[in-house]
Amino acid sequence: MNYISQSAAKAFELIASFDPDVYFIVWTSIKLATTSALLATLAGVPLGLFLAIKNIKGKRIIATLLNTLMAVPTVVVGLLVYSFLTRQALLGSWGLLFTPSAIIIGQFILACPIITAMVFSTAQGNNKHILKTAYGLGANHYQAIKTLLWEIKTPLLAALMAGFGRVIGEVGISMILGGNIYRVTRTMTTAIALETSKGEFSLALALGFVLLLIALTINGCVQYFSYQAEK
């Protein structure tokens, strides 16, 4: 018990003293997660809107597939991307493996189905009456879509936060594709795993506290956006 309390005290000391290693790892994690979440948003929002608005066959199958991809293990995504980026693979000559770009690719694949599914679900439940009203008021197709996006802006923000929350806490993709390289691809989750295995419990706890704070902030934002959407 004394060991845990001492480690916790040391962890808070590392955070309060702005330890460069701690904050570089935190910054790396936030930077990679933000980039991949934004890219997933740029792809997932149009795709979700397209699936919701267009009358295409197999929407239930698509929805089931998206929901399945939302729960895919991160190590599976990491392994899949690794099989394309390894030196002997199709994209091996690009030299992306064990770089931040490789992590972003993997995290993009992880977050995109989440954002697409949430946008698809929200837009499908609102598009009929919103688009019908917009067209009835003389709006063209572009203006009607813009109106729909504005009306569902709160769920869109919640989808973005959910995608970010999924990738900021993943470990499998960062470990497999990034290699946990010091000051290059080391994220909070991979550093926690490494430092715990080394017996450096204080640094692992410090990163864990920061990760919990980020997770709490994200969940608070999602709950707030969801509450605003229901009002």
Backbone hydrogen bonds, N-H to C=O, Kabsch-Sander energy under -0.5 kcal/mol:
donor,donor_aa,acceptor,acceptor_aa,energy
5,S,1,M,-2.2
6,Q,2,N,-2.4
7,S,3,Y,-2.3
8,A,4,I,-2.6
9,A,5,S,-2.3
10,K,6,Q,-2.3
11,A,7,S,-2.2
12,F,8,A,-2.3
13,E,9,A,-1.8
14,L,10,K,-2.1
15,I,11,A,-1.9
16,A,12,F,-2.9
17,S,13,E,-2.1
18,F,15,I,-1.4
19,D,14,L,-2.4
23,Y,19,D,-2.3
24,F,20,P,-2.1
25,I,21,D,-2.0
26,V,22,V,-2.3
27,W,23,Y,-2.4
28,T,24,F,-2.4
29,S,25,I,-2.2
30,I,26,V,-2.6
31,K,27,W,-2.8
32,L,28,T,-2.4
33,A,29,S,-2.5
34,T,30,I,-2.7
35,T,31,K,-2.2
36,S,32,L,-2.4
37,A,33,A,-2.3
38,L,34,T,-2.5
39,L,35,T,-2.3
40,A,36,S,-2.3
41,T,37,A,-1.9
42,L,38,L,-2.4
43,A,39,L,-1.5
44,G,40,A,-3.5
45,V,41,T,-2.3
47,L,43,A,-1.5
48,G,44,G,-2.8
49,L,45,V,-2.4
50,F,46,P,-2.6
51,L,47,L,-2.4
52,A,48,G,-1.7
53,I,49,L,-2.6
54,K,50,F,-2.3
56,I,54,K,-1.4
59,K,56,I,-0.5
62,I,58,G,-2.3
63,A,59,K,-2.7
64,T,60,R,-2.4
65,L,61,I,-2.5
66,L,62,I,-2.6
67,N,63,A,-2.4
68,T,64,T,-1.9
69,L,65,L,-2.5
70,M,66,L,-1.6
71,A,67,N,-0.6
71,A,68,T,-1.1
72,V,69,L,-1.1
76,V,73,P,-0.6
77,V,73,P,-1.5
78,G,74,T,-2.6
79,L,75,V,-2.5
80,L,76,V,-2.3
81,V,77,V,-2.6
82,Y,78,G,-2.5
83,S,79,L,-1.8
84,F,80,L,-0.6
84,F,81,V,-1.2
85,L,81,V,-1.6
86,T,82,Y,-2.2
89,A,86,T,-2.5
91,L,84,F,-2.2
92,G,89,A,-1.2
94,W,91,L,-1.5
95,G,92,G,-1.4
98,F,177,L,-2.4
99,T,96,L,-1.0
99,T,177,L,-0.6
102,A,96,L,-0.7
102,A,99,T,-0.6
103,I,99,T,-1.4
104,I,100,P,-2.3
105,I,101,S,-2.2
106,G,102,A,-2.2
107,Q,103,I,-2.9
108,F,104,I,-2.4
109,I,105,I,-2.0
110,L,106,G,-1.6
111,A,107,Q,-2.5
112,C,108,F,-2.5
115,I,111,A,-2.1
116,T,112,C,-2.8
117,A,113,P,-2.5
118,M,114,I,-2.2
119,V,115,I,-2.5
120,F,116,T,-2.7
121,S,117,A,-2.5
122,T,118,M,-2.2
123,A,119,V,-3.1
124,Q,120,F,-2.2
125,G,121,S,-1.2
126,N,122,T,-0.8
126,N,123,A,-0.7
127,N,123,A,-2.6
130,I,126,N,-1.6
131,L,127,N,-2.7
132,K,128,K,-2.1
133,T,129,H,-2.1
134,A,130,I,-2.5
135,Y,131,L,-2.9
136,G,132,K,-2.0
137,L,133,T,-1.3
138,G,135,Y,-1.5
139,A,134,A,-2.4
144,A,140,N,-2.4
145,I,141,H,-2.3
146,K,142,Y,-2.2
147,T,143,Q,-2.1
148,L,144,A,-2.2
149,L,145,I,-2.5
150,W,146,K,-2.0
151,E,147,T,-2.2
152,I,148,L,-1.6
153,K,150,W,-1.2
156,L,152,I,-1.9
157,L,153,K,-2.1
158,A,154,T,-2.1
159,A,155,P,-2.3
160,L,156,L,-2.1
161,M,157,L,-2.3
162,A,158,A,-2.3
163,G,159,A,-2.3
164,F,160,L,-2.4
165,G,161,M,-2.7
166,R,162,A,-1.8
167,V,163,G,-1.6
168,I,164,F,-2.4
169,G,165,G,-0.9
170,E,167,V,-0.8
175,M,171,V,-2.3
176,I,172,G,-2.4
177,L,173,I,-2.8
178,G,173,I,-0.6
178,G,174,S,-1.2
179,G,174,S,-0.6
179,G,175,M,-1.0
180,N,174,S,-0.7
181,I,178,G,-0.6
184,V,181,I,-1.9
185,T,181,I,-1.7
186,R,181,I,-1.3
187,T,185,T,-0.6
191,A,187,T,-2.4
192,I,188,M,-2.2
193,A,189,T,-1.9
194,L,190,T,-2.3
195,E,191,A,-3.2
196,T,192,I,-2.1
197,S,193,A,-1.7
198,K,194,L,-1.5
199,G,195,E,-0.7
199,G,196,T,-0.8
200,E,195,E,-2.4
201,F,199,G,-1.7
204,A,200,E,-1.6
205,L,201,F,-2.5
206,A,202,S,-2.5
207,L,203,L,-2.3
208,G,204,A,-2.1
209,F,205,L,-2.7
210,V,206,A,-1.9
211,L,207,L,-2.5
212,L,208,G,-2.4
213,L,209,F,-2.1
214,I,210,V,-2.3
215,A,211,L,-2.6
216,L,212,L,-2.6
217,T,213,L,-2.3
218,I,214,I,-2.6
219,N,215,A,-2.7
220,G,216,L,-2.3
221,C,217,T,-2.3
222,V,218,I,-2.7
223,Q,219,N,-2.6
224,Y,220,G,-2.2
225,F,221,C,-2.9
226,S,222,V,-2.6
227,Y,223,Q,-2.3
228,Q,224,Y,-2.5
229,A,225,F,-2.0
230,E,226,S,-1.3
231,K,227,Y,-0.9
